[in-house]
């Protein structure tokens, strides 16, 4: 048999490497579209840290009940990727039994962030705590973003903000300024 007619004999190790490489390439081909879909959803797989400012109007009711609504801006950075996001937020909520000096652990907070790329994050956050002193407040809020959000759906949102302004009077509106932080943590 001439060399051109001999069957090609490859060492067993080389065959094993070729088989492993083929399996790896086939596996990557099946995973790659899913990874691209996840990346294109805009939600990085790591926490996102935001800093923002906002202004709201509080309406003092009877018995310390307060309703509020406002708007603000956020600038965020995704941990690990460095991806920078910006957006505007609208929010509203209620607090019950609020005092000018004291703390309040009951309230609700609804917010929607419209990101610069048109995606949205919405949530009704019900873990609410506010400490007040002469109308200035330290507010911490947390909860899970709505599943209908087009960015950060199902992420847990943690808000910490300082609100400055006066206590106001019953029935009258009070404008307050906030500076704070927001962290989005992906689901486990």
Helices and strands as residue ranges (DSSP letters): H 12-40, E 48-60, G 62-64, E 66-78, E 84-95, E 102-104, E 107-115, E 120-125, E 127-133, E 136-144, E 156-164, E 173-185
